[in-house]
Amino acid sequence: MRSGSDQASQNDNDPDWDVIVIGAGPGGSTAASLLAEQGFRTLVLEKDTFPRAKIGESLLPALMPVLDRLKIKPTDDTYVYKRGARFVCEDTEREQAFQFQHALAGGAQHAWHVDRARFDTQLRDRAVELGADVRHGVTVTDAGADEQVAWVATRSGNRTERFTGRYLIDASGQSRLLARRHEAVVPYTQFGACSVYTHYDNANTEHLGPDFDIRIMLRPDGWGWIIPLPGKRLSVGIVAKHKIEQSLLDNGLLAGPLCQRLTEGATRRETKVVGNYSYNNAVPSGPRFAAVGDAACFLDPVFSSGVTLALRGAADLVDLLIQALRDNREADANLLTDYQHSMARAYGTFASLVERFYNTHFAASYFLGTDLGDELRRGVMSVLAGDVWRHDNTFQDMLLNSRRRPGRRNAPVANAQPNTDGSD
């Protein structure tokens, strides 16, 4: 091992780094923090400068243990306490709240809404504090790995460089660099296709009441979100299965009674329209490489799973990788077999939930219904909390064992254009 407690000098053929991470978002910064903390030489290459604007502002309780492990301290300028989720249908005047404290035993009982620009910067800063070398303004133009070495080629202005490492982690988000290189992008065809959103300053967030739950607004053509952010800010947007324009937001969700109360007298920021292109990476890992977060799979953001799956996936990956690096087993093609089964269970649970949300009467029956029964309701709440690695949830088993499957194209799509303003 050429890291940590072993300070033996490198020879000319040694890799430059123990681990190279592409992307300094939540998944990449989490992986870099935990690796650097153990003394591994970790390089993080990020094309953007921080802080940067992002949506995906509502977190789930399942990532709380990772934040604790990273020793991340919540601050009022970045975090808003989140007790659960409230589903609302303004057309029928029905709504129902799901509180995390009512989930199956063993999970955290709350989460956070976050200012993503500040949150991502906080995670990046933690990686730097623990010893990772984080470089911004660097575009990775190509990357790969084999049984001998991992490598990346980069461009920064007019300067090009090549770095080698013992291991490569693709946390490039919806750029999904390795998935595109491997022609392994498999789109989901039945999820949301487009979103339009905006933010408000000085919103009347007191109208949300004391719980500050995210509001998931059920709509005939998709869904909408209302998320309270620090400093009386508000994030509002809609997602639909077809191409949409700003007018659909203005004349729909924002014209509804709840948004009217929340935004009266508030200052509206820029409105953006982006594609929420959902996909799976058919080759998420191999000898000396793995993808985490949106680079491994991007699902429709309706249940706020993206950041949670990125942090949990990165932490679980690093736990396996640390010992493999110490034992010089990082090129083992079977290193991540059990890990990928675990992540497939997590992604599959949310994918099945999303598919039902869009293509059945599931939302009205489960999220607005009143006759779920205690056990089923607790199971639903555990999935909404992101607690999708357990094996004692009847509701999760129902999702995974159903004959319904999320629609995906048969062949991977190499060059489909990513959403560059997505949730991770």
N, C-alpha and C positions, 0 to 999 in steps of 0.2 A: 504494500500500500504506500502511495506517495502522498499522504495527507495526514491531518490530525497530529497524533503524537509521533508519527514517523517523519522525521525531518531530513531523511537521506537526500542527498543532492540528486538532481535530475541529470540524465545523460541526454545526448542530442536527439535520441529517438523517442523520448518520453512525450506524452501529450502535454500541451500547455496548461490544461486545467483538469481537475477531477471531473467536474460537471459543468456543462454549458447549458444555460437556460435561455430560451428564446421567449422574451416577453416578461415585463415587470408588473403585469396585472395581478389580481388576487392569487391565482394559482401559481404563477411564476414566482412571486415574492414570497409566498408561503414555503414553497419548495426550497428556494434559495436561503431563506432564514434558517430552516431546520438543518440544512446541509452545512452551512457556514458555522452554525453553532457547534457542530461536531468536528470542526477543524478542516473540512474539505474545501479545497480551492475551487470557488464557485464564481463563474462569470455569468452575468445577466446582460443580455443585449435587448434594448428597447428602442423602437423607432420613434416613439412620441416623447415629447417633453411633459413633465408633470408640474402642476396639476393639469388634468385633462377632464373634459366633460364626459360623463357616462350615464346611461340609465341602468336599470337593474338595481334599484335603490332599497329594496325590501329584502332583508335577510331572514333566514330560518333558524330555529333553535339548534338544529343539528350541527351547525358550525361553531357553536359557542365553545365546546371543548378545544377547538383549534385556536380560537382567539385567546383563550386562557393559556394554552401552551406557548403561544407567541408572546404572552405578557402584554397584550394590547389593552390599553386603558381607554375606556369610553370617555369622551368629552362632549360637553353640551353643544359645541359648534359643529360636531360631526354626527352625533347619534341621537335618535329619538326612540324611546322605549316602545316596544311592540309586544302586545299581549296575545294577539291572534289575528284572525282574518274575518271580515264581515262581507257576506255575499248579498248583493242588493239588486232587485229588479224594480226599477222605477215605474215601468209600465203597469205592473200588477200591485205595486206598493207592498211587495213582500221582501223581507230580509231576514237573515239569520247569522248569528255570530258563532264562530268556533274559537274557543280559548285554548291556548297551548297547555294550560294547566290541567285540562280535562283529557289529555292524550293518555296513551298507555304509559305505565310507570317506567321510569328510567331515563327519560329525556329531559332536556332543559325546559323550563316553563315560560321562557320569554325569548325574544330576539330583539333586533334593532331595525329601524329604518335609518339609512345613512346618506349623507352627502358623499356620492361616489368619488368625486374629485379629491376630497379630503381623506376619505377612507383608503382609497388606493395609494395615496401618497404616504399615509401612515404605515401601511404594510410595506411599501418600498423602503421607507426610512428604517424600519425594523430590520430588514435584510441587510442594509448598509451597516447598521449598528453592530450586527452580529458578524460582520466580516466579509459579506459578499461584495464583489466588485460589480457595481451596476453602472452601465454606460447607456446614456440616452442619445437620441439622434442617430442611432445606428440601425440601418436596414439590413436584415438578413436576406440575401439574394438567393441563397441555396444552402442546403444542409443535408446531411446523411450520416449513416453509421453502418458498420459491418462488424465482423468478429474481432477485428484488430483495433479500430479506432472510430470515434465520432468526430465530426467536423462541421464547421459552418463557414460560409463565405459571406462577407459583409461589405456594405458601402456606406460611407459617411462623407457627404459632400463629394469631392473628387477622389477621395481616398478609399482604396479597397484593401481588405485584409482577409486572412484565413486563420481560423483558430481550430485547434484540435483538443479533444477531451476524452476522458475515459467513458463518459456517458453524456447523452443529449436528452434534454427535456423540452418538448415543444409545448410552450404555453402561449402561443401566438394568437389565441383567441379565434375570432372568426376569420382571420387570415388563413388559419389551419394549414400552415406551411407544409408539414410533412404529409398530411392527408392528400393535398393537391399534388405533391411530388410523387406520391405512390399511386395516384389516380384512384383513391380510396374513399372519395366523398359520396355517400349514399343519402340522397335527399329524403326527408319525410314529405309526403305529398298531401296530407290531410290536416295540416296544422295551419296556424295563422301565417299569412303571406306578407303583410304590410302593416306598419303602425305609423301613427301620427301623434305627436305629443308636444307638450309645452310645460313651462314652469311659471309659477306666480310668486312674487314677493309680497310680504305684508298681507298674507291671506288670513281669513277668519277661521283659523284651524280649531278654535274653541267649539265650533259647530260639529266637530267630529266627536265631541264628548271626551270623557276622561280616559278612554281605553286606547285611543290613537291606533286602532286597528287599520290595516290596509283595507280599502273598499275595492272589492272586485265587482264591477258593474256588469250584470248580465244583459246582453243585447242580442237581437235577432241575427245580426251578421258577425258576431264575434264577442268581444268583451272590452271593458275599459278598466283603468286603474285610477285610484286617487290615493296618493301617498303623502303623508305629512313629513316635512323635512325640518331640520334645525332652523331656528330664526324665523318661524312663522312662514316658511316657504312651503310650496305645494307642487307636487309633480302630478300631472294629469295627462292621460293618453288613452288611445283605443288601438285595438288590434283586430284585423279582419282577415278573412280567407281570400280576399280579392284586393286589387289595387285601390287605394283610397287617397283622398285629397284632404286638405286642411278643412274644407267646408263640412266634411262629415263629422269632424270633431266639434267645430263651432256650432253647427245646427243640431248636433246630437247630444253628446254627453255634457258639453259645457252649457247647453241650453236647459238642462234638467234642473230640478229644484235644488238638489244638494249642491251641485257646482255653483249655481247662482248664489246661494248663501255663502259658500266658502270664498268666492272670488269677488264679491261686491267690494269695490273700492281698492282692490289689489292691483298690482302692476304686473302685466303679462310680459314674459320674455319671448325670445324667438321660438317660433313653431317649426318643428322638423318632421319630415316624412322619410321613413327608412324602410327597407325590406327586412323582414324577420325570416330570413332563409334558414329553415331547420334541416339538420342533417346528422348523420352518424359517420364516424370515421371507421371504416372497415378494417384498418390496420393500425390500431391504437398503440401497439408496442412491438418490439422485436429486439434482436441483439444490440445492446448498448443504446436503446432509445425508447422513449415513451411519450405519449401526449397526455396532457391534463387539461381540465376545464373545457372551454368551448373548442379547443383544438382537438379534443377527443369526441365531443358530441355537443350539439347545440339544439335544445328543445325550445318550443314556444314558451315565452316568459310568463304565461298565465299563473303558474304556481310558484314563481320566484325561486326556482331551483338552481339557477345557473351559478351564482357565487358560492352557494353552499356546496354543491357538488365539486366545484373547483377546489375549494379549500380542503374539504375532506379527502378528495381524491389525491391532492398533492401531498397531504400529510401521510396518508396510508402508503403512497408510493415511496416516499422518502424513508419510512420505517423499514421497508424491505431493502431499499437501495443502500442504506448506510451499512448494513451488515454485509451485503454483497460486495461493496467496495472494499471493505476491510478484509474480506476473504478472497479478493480478486476473482469474484464470480459474476461481475457485472455484464459479461458477454453471454451468459447462459440464456439460451432462447426460451427456456421454460421458467425463467425467474419470476415472471409476473402472471403465470397461469391462474393461480388462485385469486390474485388481485383483480384481474380482468373479469373473472366470474362474479366477484363481489360488485364491481362497478357496473357490470351488465345488469345485475339485479336492481341496482339503484336507478340507472337510466331507464330500464325497462318498466319499472313501476311508474315513473313520471310520464313516460311516453304513452303508456296505456291509459293513464288518467287524462292526459291531454287529448288523446284520440276520442275518448268518450265525451269529453267536454264539448268538442266541436261537432260530433257526428251522431249523437244520441240525445235523449231527454234526460241524461244523467244529471246535469247541473241542477235542473229544477227538482228532480227527485231527491238528490242527496244533499244539495247545498241550500235548498229552500224548503225541503220537506220537514215534517215534524215527527215522523214515525220510524226513525232509523233504529231505535233501540240503543241501549247504553253501550253494548260491546261494539257494535258496528260504528257508532258515532265516535267512540274512542279510537278505533282503528283508522277512520277517516282523518281524525285530528292528528294522529301520529304521522300519516303520510304528508299532510299539509305542513307539518313541522319539519319535514325532511328526514325523519327517523326511518329510513328505508333500507337499513342494513340488518334489521332484526328478522327473526323467523317465527314470531308468535303473533302476527297480525293477520287475522282472518280476512280483513278487507284487502290488504296487500296481496295475500295469496289469491284472492278472487281476481284481482287485476292481472296478476301474472299467469294464472292458469286458464283464463278465459280463451275461447276460440278467436275472439276479436284480436286483431293485431294492428298496430299503427301502420298506415300505408307508407311504403317506401318503394322507390323505383328499383327495378331489378339490377341495373348496372350502376356502378359508381360514376360520378360526374366529376371530371378532373378540373374543369375550368369555370364552374359556376361562380358567379360573382358574390362575394360575401357582403354582409351588412357590417359596415365599419363603425357603427355606433351602437353596438348591441350591449348585452347585459354583462359580459365578462371581458 
